[in-house]
Amino acid sequence: MLAKRIIPCLDVSQGRVVKGVEFKNLVDIEAPEVLAKFYCDQGADELVFYDITATSSRQGIFCDLVSSLSEVVNIPLCVGGGVNCLDDFDRLLRAGADKVSINSSGVYDPDLISRAASKYGNQCVVVSIDAKYMDGDYYVLTHGGRKKTGLLVKDWAIEAVKRGAGELVLNSINEDGKKEGFDLDLLQLVGPLVQVPIITSGGAGGHEDFLKACPYADGLLAASVFHDKSVVIRDLKAYLDANNIRVRRCI
């Protein structure tokens, strides 16, 4: 069994880390460079950095932030937000990203996944899926959870992997920021359908929530519980290790 990855998520708006509930009511947390360094020192296995208000006019600012983050951490950095073409991949990778995450753009231009995987390799292409349970199934939403697509998560997950996604991030809108546990139903739905690593996101409230998700996810992503220090990465890894879950050791 591969070691489980513990992954803090930095949602950035206007150059600051923010956090909300169900993708709404965002509050200011901290400067991204400060949190990135802190999590790296705590033993995080990877960082996910999303510019949640990215626009084409702000790409230069975003790349400057990515460059700053890459200088203060020595762990893989996955970056997303406003990625709409191969040129965006180029800019972010040159700025220091190890992997690039796409979300809405992949839904509306699925061939972008294929083109990116062909040019940079599957391992570089991450497809992030904003999933919401409604009307008896999980559906894909885009534009930060604001736009319905009518596309089923299970169908999109299969297509994204076929097109070359090397990893999927499943963001549960229903559980986001609530600290009531990861969406295990969503994980159990998608997991058997694909043969790439799955990262679960949305809902972590305590150590037990991470443990419960381990059978279904390769990576455990969270924001709120890490930001408010109700869960400390070193302690979490020790807890998982004590429960026979293989984790990478802290530095």
C-alpha positions in Angstrom: 0.0 0.0 0.0 1.3 3.4 -0.9 1.8 5.9 1.9 -1.1 8.3 2.4 -0.4 11.9 1.5 -1.4 14.7 3.9 -2.1 17.8 1.8 -2.9 21.3 3.1 -4.9 23.4 0.7 -4.3 27.1 0.3 -7.3 28.9 -1.4 -6.0 32.3 -2.4 -8.0 35.4 -3.2 -6.3 38.7 -3.9 -3.0 37.3 -2.7 -4.3 36.1 0.7 -5.3 32.7 1.9 -9.1 32.5 2.6 -11.6 29.9 3.7 -15.3 29.6 3.7 -18.2 27.1 4.0 -19.7 25.4 1.0 -17.5 27.7 -1.2 -19.2 30.8 0.4 -18.6 33.4 3.1 -14.8 33.6 2.6 -12.7 35.0 5.5 -9.1 36.0 5.5 -6.6 33.6 7.1 -2.9 34.5 6.4 -0.3 35.2 3.8 0.3 32.2 1.5 4.1 32.2 1.9 3.7 32.1 5.7 1.3 29.1 5.7 3.2 27.2 3.0 6.5 27.4 5.0 4.7 26.4 8.2 3.0 23.3 6.6 6.3 22.3 5.0 8.0 22.4 8.3 5.2 20.4 9.9 5.7 17.5 7.5 3.0 18.1 4.8 3.6 15.8 1.9 2.4 18.2 -0.8 0.7 21.6 -1.0 -2.3 22.5 -3.2 -2.5 26.2 -4.1 -5.7 27.5 -5.8 -6.2 31.0 -7.0 -10.0 31.0 -6.5 -10.5 34.4 -8.1 -8.1 34.0 -11.0 -8.6 35.9 -14.2 -6.5 36.1 -17.3 -5.5 39.7 -16.3 -4.1 38.5 -13.0 -2.1 35.5 -14.3 1.2 37.5 -13.8 0.4 38.2 -10.2 -0.6 34.5 -9.6 2.7 33.3 -11.2 4.7 35.6 -8.9 2.9 34.0 -5.9 3.7 30.5 -7.2 7.3 31.5 -7.6 7.4 32.8 -4.1 5.9 29.6 -2.7 8.3 27.4 -4.6 11.2 29.2 -2.9 10.0 28.5 0.6 8.9 24.8 0.3 10.7 21.6 -0.6 7.6 19.5 -1.3 5.5 19.1 -4.4 3.3 22.0 -5.3 0.1 21.5 -7.2 -1.3 24.8 -8.6 -4.7 25.7 -10.1 -7.0 28.6 -10.9 -7.7 30.2 -14.2 -5.9 27.6 -16.2 -7.5 27.6 -19.6 -4.8 26.6 -22.1 -1.3 25.1 -22.5 0.3 28.5 -22.2 -1.1 28.7 -18.6 0.5 25.3 -17.9 3.8 26.6 -19.2 3.7 29.7 -17.0 2.8 27.9 -13.9 5.4 25.1 -14.4 8.1 27.7 -15.2 7.1 29.5 -12.0 7.7 26.4 -9.9 4.6 24.3 -9.9 5.1 20.5 -10.0 1.6 19.7 -11.1 -1.2 21.8 -12.6 -4.8 21.4 -11.6 -7.7 22.2 -13.9 -11.4 22.3 -13.1 -14.0 24.3 -15.1 -11.8 24.5 -18.2 -11.5 20.8 -18.4 -15.3 20.4 -18.4 -15.8 22.9 -21.2 -12.7 21.9 -23.2 -12.0 18.2 -22.3 -9.3 18.0 -25.0 -7.2 20.4 -22.9 -6.6 17.4 -20.6 -5.4 15.3 -23.6 -3.2 18.1 -24.9 -1.6 18.8 -21.6 -1.0 15.1 -20.8 0.6 14.6 -24.2 3.0 17.5 -23.7 3.8 17.3 -20.0 2.9 13.8 -19.0 -0.1 12.4 -17.1 1.6 12.9 -13.7 1.5 16.7 -14.3 -2.2 16.9 -15.0 -4.6 17.0 -12.1 -8.4 17.2 -12.7 -10.2 18.8 -9.8 -14.0 18.0 -9.6 -16.4 20.2 -7.6 -19.1 17.6 -6.8 -22.5 18.3 -5.2 -25.1 15.7 -4.2 -28.5 16.7 -5.5 -31.5 15.1 -7.1 -30.3 11.6 -6.0 -26.8 11.7 -7.5 -23.5 13.6 -7.6 -23.2 16.3 -10.2 -20.3 18.4 -11.5 -20.4 22.1 -10.8 -18.1 24.7 -12.2 -17.0 28.3 -11.6 -16.3 27.8 -7.9 -19.5 25.8 -7.4 -21.7 28.5 -8.9 -22.7 26.9 -12.2 -24.6 23.6 -12.7 -23.5 21.5 -15.7 -25.9 18.5 -15.6 -22.8 16.3 -15.9 -22.6 13.3 -13.5 -19.4 13.1 -11.5 -19.0 9.4 -12.2 -19.1 10.0 -16.0 -16.8 12.9 -15.9 -14.3 11.1 -13.7 -14.1 8.3 -16.2 -13.7 10.6 -19.1 -11.1 12.8 -17.4 -8.9 9.8 -16.7 -9.3 8.4 -20.2 -8.2 11.7 -21.6 -5.0 11.6 -19.5 -5.6 13.0 -16.0 -3.0 11.5 -13.7 -4.9 12.3 -10.6 -8.4 13.3 -9.5 -9.3 15.7 -6.6 -12.8 15.2 -5.4 -14.1 18.4 -3.8 -17.4 17.8 -1.9 -19.3 21.0 -1.9 -21.9 19.5 0.5 -19.2 19.0 3.1 -16.9 21.9 2.4 -15.8 23.7 5.6 -18.4 21.9 7.8 -15.9 19.7 9.7 -18.3 16.8 9.8 -16.2 14.3 7.8 -15.1 13.6 4.3 -17.7 12.5 1.8 -17.2 8.8 1.9 -20.2 8.1 -0.4 -18.5 10.2 -3.1 -15.2 8.4 -2.6 -16.8 5.0 -2.8 -18.7 6.0 -6.0 -15.7 7.2 -7.9 -12.9 5.0 -6.6 -13.8 1.7 -8.3 -14.2 3.5 -11.6 -10.7 4.8 -12.1 -7.1 3.6 -11.8 -5.4 6.8 -10.8 -4.8 8.4 -7.3 -7.8 10.1 -5.7 -7.5 13.0 -3.4 -10.4 13.7 -1.1 -11.3 17.3 -0.1 -14.0 18.8 2.0 -15.3 18.1 5.5 -12.3 17.1 7.7 -13.0 17.9 11.3 -10.7 15.7 13.3 -8.2 12.8 13.2 -10.9 10.2 12.9 -12.3 11.7 9.7 -8.9 11.3 8.1 -8.7 7.7 9.3 -12.1 6.8 7.9 -11.2 8.2 4.4 -7.9 6.2 4.2 -9.4 3.1 2.7 -10.8 5.1 -0.2 -8.4 7.9 -0.9 -4.7 8.2 -1.7 -4.4 11.7 -0.5 -6.2 13.6 2.3 -6.6 17.3 1.6 -7.9 19.8 4.1 -7.8 23.5 4.9 -9.9 24.7 7.8 -8.6 22.2 10.4 -5.0 22.9 9.4 -5.5 26.7 9.3 -7.0 26.8 12.8 -4.6 24.2 14.1 -7.3 22.0 15.5 -5.4 19.3 13.5 -1.6 19.4 13.5 0.0 17.5 10.7 2.7 15.9 12.9 0.1 14.7 15.4 -2.2 13.5 12.5 0.6 11.4 11.0 1.4 9.8 14.4 -2.3 9.0 14.9 -2.6 7.4 11.5 0.6 5.4 12.0 -0.7 4.2 15.3 -3.8 2.9 13.5 -1.8 1.0 11.0 -2.0 3.5 8.2 1.2 4.0 6.2 2.3 7.6 6.2 5.4 9.4 5.1 7.5 10.4 8.1 7.8 14.0 9.1 11.1 15.7 8.4 
